[in-house]
Amino acid sequence: MFEVGEVAVYPGHGVGKIESIEEREFSGTKQAFYVMRILDTDMTIMVPVDSSKNTGLRCVIDSCEVKKVYDILKEKNTNHDNAPWNRRYKEYMERIKSGSIFEVAMVLRELYSLKVWKELSFGEKKMFEIARNLIKKELSIALTKDENEVEEEIEQIFIKNYKE
């Protein structure tokens, strides 16, 4: 269970702060909800406490797990998927909505690799930004670093990967 004031990650939306835990009644049944404000968008969402694990609500990764994210980003991805963009888009969205930062890191790596190979479409650019922002926010909290510093570290990984 999360406490008021804690930060957590909600799949597809990113890192948010638990602002309150409220009870609401639906069809005669009372249910507790986390009221969570997403830090990047300032959007407020309500997540049922009882099914929060099923929805993918989770803690921010530990600082020791950050290395695994960086290792995923460092992997060279030379396979360029020639599938139509809409098929790749669906696959990428499923990975992002999985809630796993490791899946999001794979999406970011693949899109960066694609960006080196060809001009990204509007949708691909948007997906790239979503993945980068989700990773940047969570890693900055896990490492207690400024987001710009984390973004620079990620950029350096990609520059090094595609320079060689």
C-alpha positions as CSV (number, residue, x, y, z in Angstrom):
1,M,0.0,0.0,0.0
2,F,1.1,3.5,-0.7
3,E,1.0,6.4,1.7
4,V,-0.1,10.0,1.1
5,G,2.9,11.9,-0.2
6,E,4.7,8.9,-1.7
7,V,5.6,8.8,-5.4
8,A,4.6,5.9,-7.6
9,V,4.6,5.0,-11.3
10,Y,1.4,4.5,-13.2
11,P,1.7,2.8,-16.6
12,G,1.6,5.0,-19.6
13,H,1.4,8.2,-17.5
14,G,4.6,8.0,-15.5
15,V,5.6,9.2,-12.0
16,G,2.9,10.7,-9.8
17,K,2.5,11.7,-6.2
18,I,-0.2,10.2,-4.0
19,E,-2.2,13.2,-2.9
20,S,-4.9,11.4,-0.9
21,I,-6.7,8.2,-0.4
22,E,-10.4,8.6,-0.7
23,E,-13.5,6.4,-0.3
24,R,-16.1,6.6,-3.0
25,E,-19.4,4.7,-3.3
26,F,-20.4,3.0,-6.6
27,S,-23.5,0.9,-7.0
28,G,-23.8,0.7,-3.2
29,T,-20.2,-0.5,-2.7
30,K,-17.6,1.6,-1.0
31,Q,-14.2,1.5,-2.5
32,A,-10.9,3.2,-1.6
33,F,-8.9,5.1,-4.3
34,Y,-5.5,6.6,-4.5
35,V,-5.8,10.1,-5.8
36,M,-2.6,10.6,-7.7
37,R,-1.2,13.7,-9.5
38,I,1.0,12.9,-12.4
39,L,4.1,15.1,-12.1
40,D,4.8,15.7,-15.8
41,T,1.2,16.6,-16.9
42,D,-0.3,17.7,-13.6
43,M,-3.2,15.4,-14.5
44,T,-5.1,13.8,-11.5
45,I,-6.1,10.2,-11.7
46,M,-7.9,7.8,-9.3
47,V,-6.6,4.3,-8.9
48,P,-8.6,1.7,-7.0
49,V,-6.5,0.6,-4.0
50,D,-7.7,-3.0,-4.2
51,S,-6.7,-3.4,-7.8
52,S,-3.7,-1.1,-7.9
53,K,-1.3,-4.0,-8.5
54,N,-3.4,-5.3,-11.4
55,T,-3.4,-1.8,-13.0
56,G,0.4,-1.8,-12.8
57,L,0.8,0.9,-10.1
58,R,4.3,0.4,-8.7
59,C,7.1,2.0,-6.7
60,V,9.8,4.0,-8.5
61,I,12.8,1.7,-9.3
62,D,15.7,1.5,-6.8
63,S,18.9,3.3,-7.7
64,C,20.6,-0.1,-8.1
65,E,18.1,-1.0,-10.9
66,V,19.1,2.1,-12.9
67,K,22.2,0.3,-14.3
68,K,19.9,-2.2,-15.9
69,V,18.0,0.6,-17.7
70,Y,21.3,2.1,-18.9
71,D,22.4,-1.3,-20.0
72,I,19.3,-1.7,-22.1
73,L,19.9,1.7,-23.7
74,K,23.5,0.8,-24.4
75,E,22.5,-2.4,-26.4
76,K,23.1,-1.9,-30.1
77,N,19.9,-2.3,-32.0
78,T,20.7,-2.8,-35.7
79,N,17.5,-4.7,-36.6
80,H,15.3,-2.1,-38.3
81,D,11.7,-3.3,-38.2
82,N,10.3,-2.8,-41.7
83,A,6.7,-3.4,-40.4
84,P,4.2,-0.6,-41.1
85,W,4.3,2.2,-38.6
86,N,0.8,1.4,-37.2
87,R,2.0,-2.1,-36.3
88,R,5.1,-0.8,-34.6
89,Y,3.1,1.9,-32.9
90,K,0.7,-0.7,-31.4
91,E,3.6,-2.8,-30.1
92,Y,5.4,0.3,-28.7
93,M,2.2,1.5,-26.9
94,E,1.7,-2.0,-25.4
95,R,5.2,-1.9,-24.0
96,I,4.8,1.6,-22.7
97,K,1.5,0.8,-21.0
98,S,3.0,-2.4,-19.5
99,G,4.4,-0.1,-16.8
100,S,7.9,-1.6,-17.0
101,I,10.6,1.0,-17.2
102,F,12.7,-1.7,-18.9
103,E,10.1,-2.1,-21.7
104,V,10.0,1.7,-22.1
105,A,13.8,1.7,-22.3
106,M,13.6,-0.8,-25.2
107,V,11.1,1.4,-27.0
108,L,13.4,4.4,-26.6
109,R,16.4,2.5,-27.8
110,E,14.6,1.2,-30.8
111,L,13.2,4.6,-31.8
112,Y,16.6,6.2,-31.4
113,S,18.1,3.5,-33.6
114,L,15.4,4.1,-36.1
115,K,16.0,7.9,-35.9
116,V,19.6,7.3,-36.9
117,W,18.5,5.2,-39.8
118,K,15.6,7.3,-41.2
119,E,13.6,10.4,-40.5
120,L,11.0,9.7,-37.8
121,S,7.3,10.3,-38.6
122,F,5.2,12.6,-36.5
123,G,3.8,9.7,-34.5
124,E,7.3,8.2,-34.0
125,K,8.6,11.5,-32.8
126,K,5.8,11.8,-30.3
127,M,6.3,8.2,-29.1
128,F,10.1,8.9,-28.8
129,E,9.3,12.0,-26.6
130,I,6.8,10.0,-24.4
131,A,9.4,7.2,-23.8
132,R,12.2,9.6,-23.1
133,N,10.1,11.6,-20.7
134,L,8.9,8.6,-18.8
135,I,12.4,7.3,-18.3
136,K,13.9,10.7,-17.6
137,K,11.4,11.4,-14.8
138,E,11.7,8.1,-13.1
139,L,15.5,7.9,-13.3
140,S,15.8,11.4,-11.9
141,I,13.8,10.4,-8.9
142,A,15.6,7.1,-8.5
143,L,19.0,8.8,-8.6
144,T,17.9,12.1,-6.9
145,K,19.3,14.0,-9.9
146,D,18.1,16.8,-12.0
147,E,16.1,15.7,-15.0
148,N,18.3,17.6,-17.4
149,E,21.3,15.8,-16.1
150,V,19.6,12.4,-16.6
151,E,18.6,13.4,-20.1
152,E,22.2,14.4,-20.9
153,E,23.4,11.0,-19.6
154,I,20.9,9.2,-21.9
155,E,21.9,11.3,-24.9
156,Q,25.6,10.5,-24.3
157,I,24.8,6.8,-24.3
158,F,23.1,7.1,-27.7
159,I,25.8,9.4,-29.1
160,K,28.5,6.9,-28.0
161,N,26.5,4.0,-29.4
162,Y,26.1,5.5,-32.9
163,K,29.5,7.1,-33.1
164,E,31.3,3.8,-33.1
